[in-house]
Amino acid sequence: MGKLQIYYLLSIILLFVLCIENMKLCSCGMYSNSSHLLKLGCKPAERKALLDFKSSVTFLDKLVSSSWEGEDCCSWSRVKCNPTTGHIVELRLNGGNYSYLFEARKMESSLVYLLELNHLEYLDVSANNFNSAHDYFVNDFNLSKIPKFMGSMKQLRRSRQPRWRRRA
């Protein structure tokens, strides 16, 4: 093969690589500039379920009042949606400093609203001081600390042990 043919072949390869890189840049720019058009937002039924849940829980307002407003519940604090489908897949309702987030007597009736979240994979209700409400659980839940209907939430996965517990 002559020098001219090698230069010609290298030029074609270089042109091909530049075209590929240019296509990557164009497509990235196209999608990033119009990402607001592609954003699905949350499903209306799931948004309603969260708002019904919020209104039924006594102290939830302190945790989410400034965030749980507007049409897109995927942008609310403690809520994570699947970016492809717009379904709520994660809900973090851990108590933290609000160990009184749930009133034990209203726990089951409040959590029932979450049954509408058919795609929910992760639900964190830790640090809500459920153990101090043992008498309520004995009377209301037939000695069960977890309401039976929670078993019907088929998409929920077993959560991993928190990092702080793994160090021991």
N, C-alpha and C positions, 0 to 999 in steps of 0.2 A: 504494500500500500504506500502510495506517495505521500509526501508532506502535505500537499494540498488537500488530499482526501482526509487525512487525519485532522487538519484544521477545520475542514468542513464538518466532519463528524462531531468534533468537540464543540463547534459553534451550535450545532443542532441540539446537542445534549444540554449546553448552557442555556439556550433559549427555552428548552423544555422545562428545565429546573426553574427558571425565572417565571415562566407562565404558571407553574404549579404554585410557587410562592405568592405570586400576585393573586391567584384565585383564593388562596387561604386568607390573604389580607382583605380582599373584597368581601368574602363571605363573612368574616369576623365583623367587619365594619357594618355590613348590612344587618346582621342579627343583633349586634349590640345597640345600634341606633333605633331599631324597631322592636326592642325587647318588650317595651310596654304593650305593643300590639299582640305579642305572642303570649303574654302572661295570662294564665287562666283565671286566677283568683279562686276563692273557695266556692264550694257548692252551696246554694241557698239553704237546702235542708240541713246541712252540717252547721252553717252559721246560726240558723234558728235553734238547733240543738244546744250549741254553746251558749247562746243568749238565754235560753230557758234554764239551762244548768246554772248560769251565773245568777239569775234572779232567784233561784231556789236555795242558794247557799249563802248563809248569813254574812260571812266575812270575806267572801271572794272579791268584793268591790275594792278592798284595800290593796289587793294584789294586782288587779287587772283593770281598774276603773279607767285609767287614762289611755289604755291600749285597746281594750275591747270595744272599739267604736268604728264606724265606717262599714263599707260593704265587703272589703276583702279581709276575711278572718285569717287568711294565710299570713298577713303582716302583723297580726296581734302577738303580743308577748305570750310566751309559754305555749304557743301553737306552732306546729311545723307541718307543712303540706308537701305532698309529692309534687315536684315542679312540673311533671309531665301530665298528671291527671287532675291536679288541683284538690284532691281528696286530703283530708286531715289524716296524718299518719302518726303524729306524736303530740301528746298533751302532757305538759309538766305542771302538775298542781301540787307540788311538794310544798309543805308548810313553811319550812325555814324559820324565820322569826315569827311567823304566824302559825304557831302550833295549834291554834284553835280554828283553823280554816273551816273544818267541818264540825257541825254539831252532830254528835253521835246518833241522836234520834232521827235526824233528817238525812243521814248518809245514804241509805238505800234509795230513798225517794229522789234524792238529787242525782245520784249516779245513773239512775234509769235513763235520764236524758241522753247519756253518752252512748246508749245502744244505737242511736241513729248514726253514729260514726262507724260505719261498716268497714272502713279501711284502716281504722286505728290499729297501729302496730305496737305502740309504746304508750303506757299510761303510768305516770309517776304521781302517786298520792302519798309518798313517804313524808315523814316528819309532821304528821297531822294529829299526833297524840291519840291515836285510836285506842291504845292499850288502857288509858285511864278511864275509858268509857265501858269497861268490861260488863257492868250490869246492864247497860243498854243492849249490848250485843247478845247477852244471854237471853234477854226477853224478846228482842226484835228479830234476831237472826238464828234462832234455834242452836245456840252455842257455836255458831260459825262466825269467824271474824271477817270472812269475805262473803258477800252476798252471792247466792247461788246463780243469779242471772248473769254474773260476770263471766261464767263459763260459756255463755252464748256469744261472747265477743271473740269469735274464732280467729281473727287476724292478730290478736295480741300475742306477742312473743314473750318468752321468759326473759326478764332483764338480767343483765350481768351484774355481778357484785360491784358496788362502787369502788373506785380506785383507792380511797382511803382505807377500805376494809381489806384490800389485798396485801398491804404492806406487812401485816402481822405475821 
